Amino acid sequence: MAPMVHGLEAEYSGKVKFSYLDADDPNTDSFQRTLGFAYQPELYLLDGDGNVLMKFIGFYIRRSIKKHL
């Protein structure tokens, strides 16, 4: 999914902030628990305050994610 997400990042540059979480980094354990991370890949759509608006688990096609941006 990385190429698709990077494509969305380029398309929505300046409109949507994309951040990436290294699930294998123990320094992110607390954040992973806060999000409820359990499976790779997972994408989260957060509002400006960090609240989860949408959680995508597994593989999605571009238009399925795009309609929520």
CHARMM-style PDB file with segment names, atoms N, HN, CA, C and O in Angstrom:
ATOM      1  N   MET     1       0.805  -1.196   0.000  1.00  0.00      PROA
ATOM      2  CA  MET     1       0.000   0.000   0.000  1.00  0.00      PROA
ATOM      3  C   MET     1       0.853   1.267   0.000  1.00  0.00      PROA
ATOM      4  O   MET     1       0.349   2.350  -0.301  1.00  0.00      PROA
ATOM      5  N   ALA     2       2.113   1.146   0.327  1.00  0.00      PROA
ATOM      6  HN  ALA     2       2.522   0.267   0.572  1.00  0.00      PROA
ATOM      7  CA  ALA     2       2.962   2.340   0.428  1.00  0.00      PROA
ATOM      8  C   ALA     2       2.957   3.183  -0.848  1.00  0.00      PROA
ATOM      9  O   ALA     2       2.810   4.401  -0.747  1.00  0.00      PROA
ATOM     10  N   PRO     3       3.111   2.602  -2.044  1.00  0.00      PROA
ATOM     11  CA  PRO     3       3.094   3.454  -3.244  1.00  0.00      PROA
ATOM     12  C   PRO     3       1.781   4.220  -3.401  1.00  0.00      PROA
ATOM     13  O   PRO     3       1.791   5.384  -3.803  1.00  0.00      PROA
ATOM     14  N   MET     4       0.671   3.593  -3.094  1.00  0.00      PROA
ATOM     15  HN  MET     4       0.663   2.647  -2.767  1.00  0.00      PROA
ATOM     16  CA  MET     4      -0.624   4.251  -3.201  1.00  0.00      PROA
ATOM     17  C   MET     4      -0.729   5.397  -2.197  1.00  0.00      PROA
ATOM     18  O   MET     4      -1.198   6.482  -2.542  1.00  0.00      PROA
ATOM     19  N   VAL     5      -0.296   5.164  -0.965  1.00  0.00      PROA
ATOM     20  HN  VAL     5       0.085   4.283  -0.685  1.00  0.00      PROA
ATOM     21  CA  VAL     5      -0.358   6.200   0.063  1.00  0.00      PROA
ATOM     22  C   VAL     5       0.580   7.355  -0.288  1.00  0.00      PROA
ATOM     23  O   VAL     5       0.223   8.518  -0.101  1.00  0.00      PROA
ATOM     24  N   HSD     6       1.762   7.049  -0.790  1.00  0.00      PROA
ATOM     25  HN  HSD     6       2.052   6.104  -0.942  1.00  0.00      PROA
ATOM     26  CA  HSD     6       2.690   8.108  -1.198  1.00  0.00      PROA
ATOM     27  C   HSD     6       2.103   8.921  -2.360  1.00  0.00      PROA
ATOM     28  O   HSD     6       2.318  10.130  -2.445  1.00  0.00      PROA
ATOM     29  N   GLY     7       1.370   8.261  -3.243  1.00  0.00      PROA
ATOM     30  HN  GLY     7       1.195   7.279  -3.174  1.00  0.00      PROA
ATOM     31  CA  GLY     7       0.694   8.976  -4.331  1.00  0.00      PROA
ATOM     32  C   GLY     7      -0.371   9.923  -3.799  1.00  0.00      PROA
ATOM     33  O   GLY     7      -0.492  11.051  -4.277  1.00  0.00      PROA
ATOM     34  N   LEU     8      -1.144   9.475  -2.812  1.00  0.00      PROA
ATOM     35  HN  LEU     8      -1.045   8.559  -2.423  1.00  0.00      PROA
ATOM     36  CA  LEU     8      -2.139  10.348  -2.185  1.00  0.00      PROA
ATOM     37  C   LEU     8      -1.460  11.514  -1.468  1.00  0.00      PROA
ATOM     38  O   LEU     8      -1.944  12.646  -1.499  1.00  0.00      PROA
ATOM     39  N   GLU     9      -0.341  11.220  -0.827  1.00  0.00      PROA
ATOM     40  HN  GLU     9       0.052  10.301  -0.802  1.00  0.00      PROA
ATOM     41  CA  GLU     9       0.397  12.278  -0.139  1.00  0.00      PROA
ATOM     42  C   GLU     9       0.823  13.365  -1.126  1.00  0.00      PROA
ATOM     43  O   GLU     9       0.712  14.553  -0.823  1.00  0.00      PROA
ATOM     44  N   ALA    10       1.303  12.972  -2.285  1.00  0.00      PROA
ATOM     45  HN  ALA    10       1.393  12.007  -2.530  1.00  0.00      PROA
ATOM     46  CA  ALA    10       1.706  13.945  -3.304  1.00  0.00      PROA
ATOM     47  C   ALA    10       0.493  14.712  -3.823  1.00  0.00      PROA
ATOM     48  O   ALA    10       0.565  15.926  -4.016  1.00  0.00      PROA
ATOM     49  N   GLU    11      -0.600  14.027  -4.045  1.00  0.00      PROA
ATOM     50  HN  GLU    11      -0.659  13.041  -3.888  1.00  0.00      PROA
ATOM     51  CA  GLU    11      -1.812  14.663  -4.572  1.00  0.00      PROA
ATOM     52  C   GLU    11      -2.418  15.663  -3.587  1.00  0.00      PROA
ATOM     53  O   GLU    11      -2.934  16.703  -3.997  1.00  0.00      PROA
ATOM     54  N   TYR    12      -2.358  15.357  -2.302  1.00  0.00      PROA
ATOM     55  HN  TYR    12      -1.939  14.512  -1.968  1.00  0.00      PROA
ATOM     56  CA  TYR    12      -2.990  16.202  -1.284  1.00  0.00      PROA
ATOM     57  C   TYR    12      -1.979  17.057  -0.512  1.00  0.00      PROA
ATOM     58  O   TYR    12      -2.274  17.544   0.580  1.00  0.00      PROA
ATOM     59  N   SER    13      -0.808  17.232  -1.077  1.00  0.00      PROA
ATOM     60  HN  SER    13      -0.568  16.837  -1.964  1.00  0.00      PROA
ATOM     61  CA  SER    13       0.239  18.040  -0.450  1.00  0.00      PROA
ATOM     62  C   SER    13      -0.302  19.424  -0.086  1.00  0.00      PROA
ATOM     63  O   SER    13      -0.912  20.100  -0.915  1.00  0.00      PROA
ATOM     64  N   GLY    14      -0.074  19.833   1.157  1.00  0.00      PROA
ATOM     65  HN  GLY    14       0.421  19.284   1.830  1.00  0.00      PROA
ATOM     66  CA  GLY    14      -0.548  21.125   1.633  1.00  0.00      PROA
ATOM     67  C   GLY    14      -1.977  21.116   2.124  1.00  0.00      PROA
ATOM     68  O   GLY    14      -2.425  22.089   2.730  1.00  0.00      PROA
ATOM     69  N   LYS    15      -2.709  20.033   1.875  1.00  0.00      PROA
ATOM     70  HN  LYS    15      -2.344  19.242   1.382  1.00  0.00      PROA
ATOM     71  CA  LYS    15      -4.104  19.932   2.304  1.00  0.00      PROA
ATOM     72  C   LYS    15      -4.282  18.914   3.418  1.00  0.00      PROA
ATOM     73  O   LYS    15      -5.078  19.114   4.335  1.00  0.00      PROA
ATOM     74  N   VAL    16      -3.535  17.822   3.331  1.00  0.00      PROA
ATOM     75  HN  VAL    16      -2.888  17.659   2.585  1.00  0.00      PROA
ATOM     76  CA  VAL    16      -3.611  16.736   4.305  1.00  0.00      PROA
ATOM     77  C   VAL    16      -2.191  16.426   4.749  1.00  0.00      PROA
ATOM     78  O   VAL    16      -1.291  16.299   3.919  1.00  0.00      PROA
ATOM     79  N   LYS    17      -1.988  16.305   6.056  1.00  0.00      PROA
ATOM     80  HN  LYS    17      -2.719  16.409   6.731  1.00  0.00      PROA
ATOM     81  CA  LYS    17      -0.665  15.960   6.579  1.00  0.00      PROA
ATOM     82  C   LYS    17      -0.581  14.442   6.717  1.00  0.00      PROA
ATOM     83  O   LYS    17      -1.438  13.821   7.346  1.00  0.00      PROA
ATOM     84  N   PHE    18       0.441  13.856   6.132  1.00  0.00      PROA
ATOM     85  HN  PHE    18       1.137  14.360   5.621  1.00  0.00      PROA
ATOM     86  CA  PHE    18       0.667  12.422   6.217  1.00  0.00      PROA
ATOM     87  C   PHE    18       1.822  12.171   7.167  1.00  0.00      PROA
ATOM     88  O   PHE    18       2.872  12.803   7.051  1.00  0.00      PROA
ATOM     89  N   SER    19       1.638  11.257   8.103  1.00  0.00      PROA
ATOM     90  HN  SER    19       0.786  10.744   8.197  1.00  0.00      PROA
ATOM     91  CA  SER    19       2.692  10.847   9.029  1.00  0.00      PROA
ATOM     92  C   SER    19       2.773   9.334   8.992  1.00  0.00      PROA
ATOM     93  O   SER    19       1.779   8.651   8.744  1.00  0.00      PROA
ATOM     94  N   TYR    20       3.957   8.822   9.240  1.00  0.00      PROA
ATOM     95  HN  TYR    20       4.765   9.377   9.442  1.00  0.00      PROA
ATOM     96  CA  TYR    20       4.169   7.385   9.164  1.00  0.00      PROA
ATOM     97  C   TYR    20       4.671   6.868  10.501  1.00  0.00      PROA
ATOM     98  O   TYR    20       5.522   7.485  11.141  1.00  0.00      PROA
ATOM     99  N   LEU    21       4.138   5.738  10.910  1.00  0.00      PROA
ATOM    100  HN  LEU    21       3.447   5.237  10.390  1.00  0.00      PROA
ATOM    101  CA  LEU    21       4.476   5.123  12.187  1.00  0.00      PROA
ATOM    102  C   LEU    21       5.214   3.822  11.925  1.00  0.00      PROA
ATOM    103  O   LEU    21       4.718   2.959  11.200  1.00  0.00      PROA
ATOM    104  N   ASP    22       6.382   3.677  12.503  1.00  0.00      PROA
ATOM    105  HN  ASP    22       6.785   4.378  13.092  1.00  0.00      PROA
ATOM    106  CA  ASP    22       7.147   2.435  12.389  1.00  0.00      PROA
ATOM    107  C   ASP    22       6.644   1.484  13.467  1.00  0.00      PROA
ATOM    108  O   ASP    22       6.971   1.640  14.643  1.00  0.00      PROA
ATOM    109  N   ALA    23       5.857   0.509  13.068  1.00  0.00      PROA
ATOM    110  HN  ALA    23       5.591   0.382  12.113  1.00  0.00      PROA
ATOM    111  CA  ALA    23       5.252  -0.429  14.017  1.00  0.00      PROA
ATOM    112  C   ALA    23       6.287  -1.289  14.731  1.00  0.00      PROA
ATOM    113  O   ALA    23       5.997  -1.854  15.785  1.00  0.00      PROA
ATOM    114  N   ASP    24       7.476  -1.396  14.177  1.00  0.00      PROA
ATOM    115  HN  ASP    24       7.712  -0.937  13.321  1.00  0.00      PROA
ATOM    116  CA  ASP    24       8.533  -2.197  14.796  1.00  0.00      PROA
ATOM    117  C   ASP    24       9.400  -1.396  15.772  1.00  0.00      PROA
ATOM    118  O   ASP    24      10.279  -1.955  16.428  1.00  0.00      PROA
ATOM    119  N   ASP    25       9.154  -0.111  15.864  1.00  0.00      PROA
ATOM    120  HN  ASP    25       8.440   0.343  15.331  1.00  0.00      PROA
ATOM    121  CA  ASP    25       9.930   0.753  16.759  1.00  0.00      PROA
ATOM    122  C   ASP    25       9.286   0.752  18.148  1.00  0.00      PROA
ATOM    123  O   ASP    25       8.161   1.231  18.298  1.00  0.00      PROA
ATOM    124  N   PRO    26       9.970   0.229  19.157  1.00  0.00      PROA
ATOM    125  CA  PRO    26       9.385   0.172  20.499  1.00  0.00      PROA
ATOM    126  C   PRO    26       9.057   1.549  21.068  1.00  0.00      PROA
ATOM    127  O   PRO    26       8.264   1.651  22.004  1.00  0.00      PROA
ATOM    128  N   ASN    27       9.644   2.598  20.527  1.00  0.00      PROA
ATOM    129  HN  ASN    27      10.287   2.515  19.766  1.00  0.00      PROA
ATOM    130  CA  ASN    27       9.324   3.951  20.992  1.00  0.00      PROA
ATOM    131  C   ASN    27       7.921   4.387  20.601  1.00  0.00      PROA
ATOM    132  O   ASN    27       7.413   5.381  21.121  1.00  0.00      PROA
ATOM    133  N   THR    28       7.286   3.650  19.686  1.00  0.00      PROA
ATOM    134  HN  THR    28       7.698   2.842  19.264  1.00  0.00      PROA
ATOM    135  CA  THR    28       5.930   3.999  19.259  1.00  0.00      PROA
ATOM    136  C   THR    28       4.865   3.130  19.935  1.00  0.00      PROA
ATOM    137  O   THR    28       3.680   3.262  19.629  1.00  0.00      PROA
ATOM    138  N   ASP    29       5.268   2.252  20.840  1.00  0.00      PROA
ATOM    139  HN  ASP    29       6.230   2.145  21.088  1.00  0.00      PROA
ATOM    140  CA  ASP    29       4.315   1.335  21.492  1.00  0.00      PROA
ATOM    141  C   ASP    29       3.139   2.063  22.124  1.00  0.00      PROA
ATOM    142  O   ASP    29       1.994   1.644  21.955  1.00  0.00      PROA
ATOM    143  N   SER    30       3.397   3.138  22.845  1.00  0.00      PROA
ATOM    144  HN  SER    30       4.327   3.479  22.982  1.00  0.00      PROA
ATOM    145  CA  SER    30       2.333   3.877  23.520  1.00  0.00      PROA
ATOM    146  C   SER    30       1.335   4.435  22.509  1.00  0.00      PROA
ATOM    147  O   SER    30       0.123   4.332  22.701  1.00  0.00      PROA
ATOM    148  N   PHE    31       1.844   5.021  21.443  1.00  0.00      PROA
ATOM    149  HN  PHE    31       2.828   5.105  21.286  1.00  0.00      PROA
ATOM    150  CA  PHE    31       0.973   5.577  20.407  1.00  0.00      PROA
ATOM    151  C   PHE    31       0.179   4.473  19.711  1.00  0.00      PROA
ATOM    152  O   PHE    31      -0.996   4.656  19.393  1.00  0.00      PROA
ATOM    153  N   GLN    32       0.820   3.335  19.476  1.00  0.00      PROA
ATOM    154  HN  GLN    32       1.775   3.187  19.734  1.00  0.00      PROA
ATOM    155  CA  GLN    32       0.125   2.202  18.858  1.00  0.00      PROA
ATOM    156  C   GLN    32      -1.038   1.742  19.734  1.00  0.00      PROA
ATOM    157  O   GLN    32      -2.124   1.451  19.232  1.00  0.00      PROA
ATOM    158  N   ARG    33      -0.805   1.678  21.035  1.00  0.00      PROA
ATOM    159  HN  ARG    33       0.078   1.914  21.443  1.00  0.00      PROA
ATOM    160  CA  ARG    33      -1.883   1.275  21.950  1.00  0.00      PROA
ATOM    161  C   ARG    33      -3.015   2.301  21.939  1.00  0.00      PROA
ATOM    162  O   ARG    33      -4.190   1.935  21.961  1.00  0.00      PROA
ATOM    163  N   THR    34      -2.660   3.580  21.906  1.00  0.00      PROA
ATOM    164  HN  THR    34      -1.706   3.878  21.888  1.00  0.00      PROA
ATOM    165  CA  THR    34      -3.674   4.638  21.866  1.00  0.00      PROA
ATOM    166  C   THR    34      -4.554   4.505  20.628  1.00  0.00      PROA
ATOM    167  O   THR    34      -5.770   4.682  20.702  1.00  0.00      PROA
ATOM    168  N   LEU    35      -3.937   4.195  19.494  1.00  0.00      PROA
ATOM    169  HN  LEU    35      -2.949   4.052  19.434  1.00  0.00      PROA
ATOM    170  CA  LEU    35      -4.691   4.044  18.249  1.00  0.00      PROA
ATOM    171  C   LEU    35      -5.439   2.716  18.170  1.00  0.00      PROA
ATOM    172  O   LEU    35      -6.398   2.586  17.409  1.00  0.00      PROA
ATOM    173  N   GLY    36      -5.011   1.747  18.941  1.00  0.00      PROA
ATOM    174  HN  GLY    36      -4.232   1.852  19.559  1.00  0.00      PROA
ATOM    175  CA  GLY    36      -5.599   0.417  18.831  1.00  0.00      PROA
ATOM    176  C   GLY    36      -4.986  -0.380  17.697  1.00  0.00      PROA
ATOM    177  O   GLY    36      -5.637  -1.254  17.125  1.00  0.00      PROA
ATOM    178  N   PHE    37      -3.741  -0.083  17.369  1.00  0.00      PROA
ATOM    179  HN  PHE    37      -3.212   0.627  17.833  1.00  0.00      PROA
ATOM    180  CA  PHE    37      -3.044  -0.751  16.272  1.00  0.00      PROA
ATOM    181  C   PHE    37      -2.924  -2.242  16.554  1.00  0.00      PROA
ATOM    182  O   PHE    37      -2.532  -2.655  17.646  1.00  0.00      PROA
ATOM    183  N   ALA    38      -3.274  -3.052  15.533  1.00  0.00      PROA
ATOM    184  HN  ALA    38      -3.592  -2.716  14.647  1.00  0.00      PROA
ATOM    185  CA  ALA    38      -3.191  -4.496  15.716  1.00  0.00      PROA
ATOM    186  C   ALA    38      -2.722  -5.236  14.469  1.00  0.00      PROA
ATOM    187  O   ALA    38      -2.302  -6.389  14.570  1.00  0.00      PROA
ATOM    188  N   TYR    39      -2.779  -4.616  13.314  1.00  0.00      PROA
ATOM    189  HN  TYR    39      -3.120  -3.679  13.232  1.00  0.00      PROA
ATOM    190  CA  TYR    39      -2.565  -5.341  12.067  1.00  0.00      PROA
ATOM    191  C   TYR    39      -1.878  -4.430  11.058  1.00  0.00      PROA
ATOM    192  O   TYR    39      -2.147  -3.229  11.021  1.00  0.00      PROA
ATOM    193  N   GLN    40      -1.000  -4.990  10.245  1.00  0.00      PROA
ATOM    194  HN  GLN    40      -0.782  -5.965  10.274  1.00  0.00      PROA
ATOM    195  CA  GLN    40      -0.388  -4.210   9.172  1.00  0.00      PROA
ATOM    196  C   GLN    40      -0.976  -4.645   7.851  1.00  0.00      PROA
ATOM    197  O   GLN    40      -1.104  -5.851   7.640  1.00  0.00      PROA
ATOM    198  N   PRO    41      -1.331  -3.784   6.975  1.00  0.00      PROA
ATOM    199  CA  PRO    41      -1.277  -2.329   7.098  1.00  0.00      PROA
ATOM    200  C   PRO    41      -2.537  -1.770   7.765  1.00  0.00      PROA
ATOM    201  O   PRO    41      -3.625  -2.337   7.662  1.00  0.00      PROA
ATOM    202  N   GLU    42      -2.356  -0.665   8.434  1.00  0.00      PROA
ATOM    203  HN  GLU    42      -1.472  -0.205   8.517  1.00  0.00      PROA
ATOM    204  CA  GLU    42      -3.459   0.113   8.984  1.00  0.00      PROA
ATOM    205  C   GLU    42      -3.222   1.572   8.647  1.00  0.00      PROA
ATOM    206  O   GLU    42      -2.099   2.068   8.743  1.00  0.00      PROA
ATOM    207  N   LEU    43      -4.276   2.247   8.255  1.00  0.00      PROA
ATOM    208  HN  LEU    43      -5.188   1.843   8.177  1.00  0.00      PROA
ATOM    209  CA  LEU    43      -4.241   3.678   7.990  1.00  0.00      PROA
ATOM    210  C   LEU    43      -5.261   4.326   8.905  1.00  0.00      PROA
ATOM    211  O   LEU    43      -6.341   3.784   9.140  1.00  0.00      PROA
ATOM    212  N   TYR    44      -4.906   5.483   9.412  1.00  0.00      PROA
ATOM    213  HN  TYR    44      -4.029   5.923   9.221  1.00  0.00      PROA
ATOM    214  CA  TYR    44      -5.805   6.231  10.286  1.00  0.00      PROA
ATOM    215  C   TYR    44      -6.005   7.618   9.709  1.00  0.00      PROA
ATOM    216  O   TYR    44      -5.050   8.268   9.285  1.00  0.00      PROA
ATOM    217  N   LEU    45      -7.236   8.064   9.693  1.00  0.00      PROA
ATOM    218  HN  LEU    45      -8.013   7.536  10.038  1.00  0.00      PROA
ATOM    219  CA  LEU    45      -7.551   9.427   9.325  1.00  0.00      PROA
ATOM    220  C   LEU    45      -7.880  10.150  10.623  1.00  0.00      PROA
ATOM    221  O   LEU    45      -8.857   9.825  11.298  1.00  0.00      PROA
ATOM    222  N   LEU    46      -7.053  11.137  10.965  1.00  0.00      PROA
ATOM    223  HN  LEU    46      -6.259  11.401  10.416  1.00  0.00      PROA
ATOM    224  CA  LEU    46      -7.206  11.875  12.218  1.00  0.00      PROA
ATOM    225  C   LEU    46      -7.632  13.305  11.931  1.00  0.00      PROA
ATOM    226  O   LEU    46      -7.297  13.869  10.890  1.00  0.00      PROA
ATOM    227  N   ASP    47      -8.378  13.886  12.870  1.00  0.00      PROA
ATOM    228  HN  ASP    47      -8.650  13.428  13.716  1.00  0.00      PROA
ATOM    229  CA  ASP    47      -8.689  15.304  12.743  1.00  0.00      PROA
ATOM    230  C   ASP    47      -7.522  16.125  13.283  1.00  0.00      PROA
ATOM    231  O   ASP    47      -6.513  15.558  13.705  1.00  0.00      PROA
ATOM    232  N   GLY    48      -7.644  17.429  13.277  1.00  0.00      PROA
ATOM    233  HN  GLY    48      -8.464  17.889  12.935  1.00  0.00      PROA
ATOM    234  CA  GLY    48      -6.567  18.306  13.713  1.00  0.00      PROA
ATOM    235  C   GLY    48      -6.183  18.157  15.169  1.00  0.00      PROA
ATOM    236  O   GLY    48      -5.096  18.572  15.571  1.00  0.00      PROA
ATOM    237  N   ASP    49      -7.075  17.561  15.973  1.00  0.00      PROA
ATOM    238  HN  ASP    49      -7.957  17.223  15.646  1.00  0.00      PROA
ATOM    239  CA  ASP    49      -6.792  17.347  17.394  1.00  0.00      PROA
ATOM    240  C   ASP    49      -6.261  15.952  17.683  1.00  0.00      PROA
ATOM    241  O   ASP    49      -5.997  15.614  18.836  1.00  0.00      PROA
ATOM    242  N   GLY    50      -6.102  15.135  16.639  1.00  0.00      PROA
ATOM    243  HN  GLY    50      -6.317  15.410  15.702  1.00  0.00      PROA
ATOM    244  CA  GLY    50      -5.576  13.785  16.817  1.00  0.00      PROA
ATOM    245  C   GLY    50      -6.625  12.728  17.096  1.00  0.00      PROA
ATOM    246  O   GLY    50      -6.286  11.598  17.445  1.00  0.00      PROA
ATOM    247  N   ASN    51      -7.900  13.079  16.947  1.00  0.00      PROA
ATOM    248  HN  ASN    51      -8.175  13.997  16.663  1.00  0.00      PROA
ATOM    249  CA  ASN    51      -8.980  12.103  17.138  1.00  0.00      PROA
ATOM    250  C   ASN    51      -9.125  11.239  15.887  1.00  0.00      PROA
ATOM    251  O   ASN    51      -9.070  11.752  14.770  1.00  0.00      PROA
ATOM    252  N   VAL    52      -9.307   9.951  16.067  1.00  0.00      PROA
ATOM    253  HN  VAL    52      -9.351   9.535  16.975  1.00  0.00      PROA
ATOM    254  CA  VAL    52      -9.455   9.037  14.938  1.00  0.00      PROA
ATOM    255  C   VAL    52     -10.837   9.221  14.324  1.00  0.00      PROA
ATOM    256  O   VAL    52     -11.853   9.014  14.987  1.00  0.00      PROA
ATOM    257  N   LEU    53     -10.867   9.613  13.048  1.00  0.00      PROA
ATOM    258  HN  LEU    53     -10.042   9.782  12.509  1.00  0.00      PROA
ATOM    259  CA  LEU    53     -12.117   9.765  12.311  1.00  0.00      PROA
ATOM    260  C   LEU    53     -12.456   8.496  11.541  1.00  0.00      PROA
ATOM    261  O   LEU    53     -13.624   8.137  11.394  1.00  0.00      PROA
ATOM    262  N   MET    54     -11.413   7.819  11.048  1.00  0.00      PROA
ATOM    263  HN  MET    54     -10.464   8.111  11.167  1.00  0.00      PROA
ATOM    264  CA  MET    54     -11.609   6.616  10.239  1.00  0.00      PROA
ATOM    265  C   MET    54     -10.378   5.748  10.386  1.00  0.00      PROA
ATOM    266  O   MET    54      -9.253   6.244  10.459  1.00  0.00      PROA
ATOM    267  N   LYS    55     -10.605   4.448  10.428  1.00  0.00      PROA
ATOM    268  HN  LYS    55     -11.518   4.045  10.368  1.00  0.00      PROA
ATOM    269  CA  LYS    55      -9.513   3.491  10.529  1.00  0.00      PROA
ATOM    270  C   LYS    55      -9.672   2.484   9.390  1.00  0.00      PROA
ATOM    271  O   LYS    55     -10.722   1.859   9.242  1.00  0.00      PROA
ATOM    272  N   PHE    56      -8.632   2.338   8.600  1.00  0.00      PROA
ATOM    273  HN  PHE    56      -7.779   2.846   8.720  1.00  0.00      PROA
ATOM    274  CA  PHE    56      -8.624   1.391   7.490  1.00  0.00      PROA
ATOM    275  C   PHE    56      -7.702   0.237   7.869  1.00  0.00      PROA
ATOM    276  O   PHE    56      -6.515   0.447   8.120  1.00  0.00      PROA
ATOM    277  N   ILE    57      -8.236  -0.967   7.911  1.00  0.00      PROA
ATOM    278  HN  ILE    57      -9.200  -1.138   7.707  1.00  0.00      PROA
ATOM    279  CA  ILE    57      -7.448  -2.147   8.262  1.00  0.00      PROA
ATOM    280  C   ILE    57      -7.340  -3.033   7.033  1.00  0.00      PROA
ATOM    281  O   ILE    57      -8.345  -3.376   6.410  1.00  0.00      PROA
ATOM    282  N   GLY    58      -6.113  -3.398   6.692  1.00  0.00      PROA
ATOM    283  HN  GLY    58      -5.297  -3.118   7.198  1.00  0.00      PROA
ATOM    284  CA  GLY    58      -5.897  -4.239   5.521  1.00  0.00      PROA
ATOM    285  C   GLY    58      -5.660  -3.397   4.281  1.00  0.00      PROA
ATOM    286  O   GLY    58      -5.363  -2.206   4.377  1.00  0.00      PROA
ATOM    287  N   PHE    59      -5.791  -4.007   3.133  1.00  0.00      PROA
ATOM    288  HN  PHE    59      -6.032  -4.974   3.055  1.00  0.00      PROA
ATOM    289  CA  PHE    59      -5.503  -3.335   1.873  1.00  0.00      PROA
ATOM    290  C   PHE    59      -6.766  -2.702   1.316  1.00  0.00      PROA
ATOM    291  O   PHE    59      -7.831  -3.319   1.294  1.00  0.00      PROA
ATOM    292  N   TYR    60      -6.632  -1.463   0.867  1.00  0.00      PROA
ATOM    293  HN  TYR    60      -5.767  -0.961   0.885  1.00  0.00      PROA
ATOM    294  CA  TYR    60      -7.742  -0.717   0.274  1.00  0.00      PROA
ATOM    295  C   TYR    60      -7.294  -0.178  -1.068  1.00  0.00      PROA
ATOM    296  O   TYR    60      -6.107   0.042  -1.305  1.00  0.00      PROA
ATOM    297  N   ILE    61      -8.256   0.029  -1.933  1.00  0.00      PROA
ATOM    298  HN  ILE    61      -9.221  -0.150  -1.741  1.00  0.00      PROA
ATOM    299  CA  ILE    61      -7.931   0.672  -3.201  1.00  0.00      PROA
ATOM    300  C   ILE    61      -7.984   2.186  -3.002  1.00  0.00      PROA
ATOM    301  O   ILE    61      -8.640   2.695  -2.093  1.00  0.00      PROA
ATOM    302  N   ARG    62      -7.293   2.862  -3.854  1.00  0.00      PROA
ATOM    303  HN  ARG    62      -6.760   2.449  -4.592  1.00  0.00      PROA
ATOM    304  CA  ARG    62      -7.108   4.312  -3.744  1.00  0.00      PROA
ATOM    305  C   ARG    62      -8.425   5.075  -3.593  1.00  0.00      PROA
ATOM    306  O   ARG    62      -8.544   5.932  -2.718  1.00  0.00      PROA
ATOM    307  N   ARG    63      -9.404   4.774  -4.429  1.00  0.00      PROA
ATOM    308  HN  ARG    63      -9.308   4.077  -5.140  1.00  0.00      PROA
ATOM    309  CA  ARG    63     -10.644   5.545  -4.385  1.00  0.00      PROA
ATOM    310  C   ARG    63     -11.420   5.342  -3.082  1.00  0.00      PROA
ATOM    311  O   ARG    63     -12.169   6.226  -2.667  1.00  0.00      PROA
ATOM    312  N   SER    64     -11.248   4.191  -2.437  1.00  0.00      PROA
ATOM    313  HN  SER    64     -10.640   3.473  -2.774  1.00  0.00      PROA
ATOM    314  CA  SER    64     -11.920   3.957  -1.154  1.00  0.00      PROA
ATOM    315  C   SER    64     -11.371   4.871  -0.057  1.00  0.00      PROA
ATOM    316  O   SER    64     -12.117   5.320   0.814  1.00  0.00      PROA
ATOM    317  N   ILE    65     -10.091   5.140  -0.103  1.00  0.00      PROA
ATOM    318  HN  ILE    65      -9.485   4.776  -0.810  1.00  0.00      PROA
ATOM    319  CA  ILE    65      -9.479   6.029   0.883  1.00  0.00      PROA
ATOM    320  C   ILE    65      -9.719   7.475   0.490  1.00  0.00      PROA
ATOM    321  O   ILE    65     -10.009   8.320   1.338  1.00  0.00      PROA
ATOM    322  N   LYS    66      -9.598   7.755  -0.799  1.00  0.00      PROA
ATOM    323  HN  LYS    66      -9.363   7.070  -1.488  1.00  0.00      PROA
ATOM    324  CA  LYS    66      -9.709   9.107  -1.310  1.00  0.00      PROA
ATOM    325  C   LYS    66     -11.062   9.749  -0.986  1.00  0.00      PROA
ATOM    326  O   LYS    66     -11.129  10.954  -0.743  1.00  0.00      PROA
ATOM    327  N   LYS    67     -12.116   8.972  -0.980  1.00  0.00      PROA
ATOM    328  HN  LYS    67     -12.062   7.993  -1.177  1.00  0.00      PROA
ATOM    329  CA  LYS    67     -13.453   9.562  -0.736  1.00  0.00      PROA
ATOM    330  C   LYS    67     -13.600  10.076   0.703  1.00  0.00      PROA
ATOM    331  O   LYS    67     -14.557  10.789   1.002  1.00  0.00      PROA
ATOM    332  N   HSD    68     -12.668   9.725   1.594  1.00  0.00      PROA
ATOM    333  HN  HSD    68     -11.890   9.146   1.351  1.00  0.00      PROA
ATOM    334  CA  HSD    68     -12.724  10.181   2.983  1.00  0.00      PROA
ATOM    335  C   HSD    68     -11.784  11.354   3.250  1.00  0.00      PROA
ATOM    336  O   HSD    68     -11.810  11.930   4.338  1.00  0.00      PROA
ATOM    337  N   LEU    69     -10.960  11.710   2.275  1.00  0.00      PROA
ATOM    338  HN  LEU    69     -10.940  11.242   1.391  1.00  0.00      PROA
ATOM    339  CA  LEU    69     -10.004  12.808   2.475  1.00  0.00      PROA
ATOM    340  C   LEU    69     -10.632  14.156   2.194  1.00  0.00      PROA
ATOM    341  OT1 LEU    69      -9.965  15.184   2.315  1.00  0.00      PROA
TER     342      LEU     69
END
